[in-house]
């Protein structure tokens, strides 16, 4: 009989995972959620994400994945609470200088660890930026009993255009700065979502068809998981449509605040303005982009593309 990996104690399980596909709008929403009352600066942690992806690929078992996730976020929370390893790069969106009140962290940085240790347990919650959060949501919700998930959903046309700009169909993953779980096939590096389909993927020359194949794999599964788990955990999972989030930021934040059991801070409106919230979505551009994409791909991929749009339009 295999021995289970022992569980571990954690400082807090009040983690709010803000996730969705790459380029779905997480970097817009995370600083706004972090501006709410009782919120800490949002956390980015690629190692935790890669453990999650490894679990999704069945390369790490459930107990080990759960243990590592709890251990990693426990350390990150502890470091935030004592002002250790703070990111102060002004041009980095995850910098504490972009937090609603950076002085909180400067004060912690200069205080004694003994004094801060007594205040570790607090009402704070911890926003977590997390890519592809709905691939295995059970692992998150069972690892942190008070965790909540915000799933950000963006139109497939926007995703395809954004991924094309960033080179997420291939070349990006050969960059040494890439932190997404990737593996080598032939002479090229492929992201985790190509695992098992690398041969098929390597034969596709059309960059838009590559992106559509990837979205067929990871977007459809996440949207279906959202629809399923939202029914199972109605108080733990919240849906945010990108168009509504950008165009009606104040309204979305009002509903999000209820979901998180908190309120706007006196600096929240400043953060919304800084992030350019409450702006109009250009639907005409989306239609132009849709027509452009369809002209670049074969009939087989037009069918997949149309199905992606149908999945996107499924209501909660």
N, C-alpha and C positions, 0 to 999 in steps of 0.2 A: 504493500500500500504506500502510495506517494505521500510524503509529508507536505502539508500546506505551508506556504510562506506566512509567518505571523503577521497580523495586522499591526498598524502603528497609530499612535496618538497624534492628533493634529491640533494646531492652535485654533483654527476656525474652519468650518465647512461652508461658510457663507460666501461661496464663489459664484459669480455670475458669468457664465461662458457666453461670449458674444461671437457668434460664428456663422459661417456659410462658406461658399466658394471663394477662392482668391479673387479679389477685385469686386466683391459684392457690396462693399460699403462699410466694412467693419471699422476702417480707420476714421470714417466720419462719425460713427455712432459711439465708439469707445470713449473719446474725450468728453462727449456730452453726458454719457452715463456716469463717468467719473466726476462730473461736476455736481451731481446730486448730493443731498445731505447724507452723511455717514459713509460716503464712498472714498476709498483709497484710489491712488493712481492706478490706471489699468496696467496689467501685466502681460508681457509677451514672452513666451517660453517655447522655443523651437524643439528643445530636447523632449519636453512633455508631449508635444504634438507628434514627434517621431515615434515615441513609445506607443502612442494611441494608434498610429498608422500600422506599426508592427503588430499590434494586437488585432487590428482589422484584417491584416493579411495572414493571421493565425501563425505568426512567427514567435510570439510571446504568449504565455498562458494568462488566464484571467487574474489569478492571484498575484502573480509577479507584476503585471501591468498596473493593477490597482495599488499595490504597495509603492511602486516607483512614482506614480502620479501623486499620491499623497505625500510622499517624501519630498518631491521636487517643489510642490506648491507650498508645503509647510516651510521649507527653507526660504522661498521667495517672500512669503508673508512675514516671516521673522525678520528678514533683512530690511523690508520696508518699515517695519515697526521700530527697528533700532537705528535706521538711517545708514545702513551699510550698502555698499556697491550701487550707489545711486547714479543713474544716467543723467548727465548734465549737458549733453550736447544740444545746443540751441536749435540745430537744424534737424533733429531727430524727433519724429512724432511721438515716440514713447518716452521722451525726456521728461523728467519731473518739472522742468522749467515750463512745460506746457500744461501742468496741473493747475487747477483753480487757485491753489494757494501753496506755492513751492516752499514758503517759509516754514510750513509744518515739518518738512523733511530736513531743512537746514537746522532747525531746532533739535530734532531727534539726533542728527549727526553730531551735535556738540554735547548732548546729554550723556550721562553715564549709563552704561548698559544695565546696571543693577536697578536704577530708577525706572528705566523703560520696561524692563522685564516684568515688573509688577503690574504694568498697564497693558500687557499683551492681549488679554481678553477684553474685547470691547464690542461696541455695536456696529463696528465697521463691516462693510462688505467689500469684496474684491473683484472688480471686473477683470475678466480674462479674455484677451483677443485670441481666438482659436479657429484655425482653418478647418473646414470640412467637419464641423462639430456633429452633424447628424449621421455620420457613418456608423458609429457605435455608441449611441447616447446612453444606453444602459450602463456602460462602464463608468461614465461620468456621474450619473445620478446615483449609482450604487457605491461609488467611492466617496462621495461627499453628500451626506444626508440632507443638508440644507442648500444644496446647489440648485441653481436655476439656469435655464438655457434660453437665450434670445437667438432665434434663427432668422438671419437676414436673407431675403430672396430677391434676386435681381433678374430682369428680363434677359433671356438667352441671347438676343441680338447684342445687347450691351456687353455681355460677358465675352462673346466671340470677338467683338471689336477690341475690347480691353486686353484680352489674352494675346491677340495678334500684335498689338502695340508693344507688349512686354516680352514677347517671344516665348510664351508659356507652352507652345506646341513643341519645343525641343531645345533650342539653342541656350535658353536661360539656364538649364540644368547642368550645362557644362561649365558654367561660371564657378570659380572657386569660392565665391561668396554665398552660393546657394546653400540653404540650410534645410531644404525639404528632403525627406528620405528618398534617396535615389539609388539606382543600381546600374551596373554596367552590362550592356548587351552588345557584343561586337566591339566596336570602337567608340560607341556613344553611351552617354548617361541618360537614363530614363527615370522619371518620377515614379513613386510607389504606385500610382493609380494605373500605370501601364503593366504592372506585374501580371504575368500570365498571358498578356496580349502583346508583348514586345515584338514578336516576329511580325504579327499583323500590322502593328503600328509602324515598324521600321520600313515597310514597303510602301506606305502612303507618302506621296510626294507633295500633295496639295495641303498647304498649311491650314486652311479653313476646314478641310475634311479631318485633319488630325485633331483640331480643337473640338469639332463636333463629336468625334469618336470618344474623346476624353469625357466630354460633358454627358454623353450617353451613359458612360460608366459611373461617374460620381455625382452628377446632379440629380438624375432620375432617382437613384437609390436614396439620396438624402431627402428629396421632397416626399417620397413615399414613406420613409421612416418618420419624417415630421408628422405627416397625416396620421400615421399609426400611433406614435408615442404621445401626440397631443391629446388623444382620447384617453390614453392610459394615465398620463400625468398632466391634467389640465391646469394645475396651479404651479407647475414647474417649467412649462415650456411656453414661450411667447413668440408669435410670428410678426415679423416686420417686413413689409413690402418696401423695396428701395424707393420706388416712385413716391409713395406716401411719406416715407421717412424724410426725403429731401424736400418735397413740396409742402408738407404739412407737419413740419418738425415739432411745433408746439403741441399739436394735438396728439401726435404719436408719443411724445415725451410724457404727456399727462397720463396716458394709458399705461405707459411703461412704469411710471412712478407708482401707480397703484399696484402693479404686478410685483414691484420690488419693495413695496411697503415703505416708501420714502417720499421726499418732496424735493422741489427745486431749491437750490441754494441761491444766495443773493448774487452769485457770479455765473449762474447757469445761462442766463440770457446773453452774457458777454461771450461765453464759449460757443453758444449756438451761432451768434453773429460771426465769430472768428472762423467757424467751420463752414460758413456760408449756407446756413440752414434756411428753410422757408423760401427756397428758390424754385422757379418753374423748370419742369422737365421738358426738353425739346423733343416732342413726339415726331415732328417732321423729320428730324435727323435720324431717328430710329427707323422710320419707314424707308428712308434713303439707304441706310446701312443694311436693312433687311433685303432690299432689292439687289444691292451690291453683292452681298454674301451669296444669295441664290444664283447669281450669274457666274460665280466662281466655282460652284460645286456640281457634282454629278447628280443625277436623279435619285440614286440610292441615298445620298446624303441629304438631299432635299426632304426626303421622307422622314429621316431621323430628325432633321432640323424642325420640321413641322410638329413632330411628336414632342420635342423639347418644349415648344411653345404651349402645347396642350397641357403638358404636365405643369408648367409654370402657372397656367390659368386655373388650375384646380384650387378650389377654395377650401379654407380650413373648416 
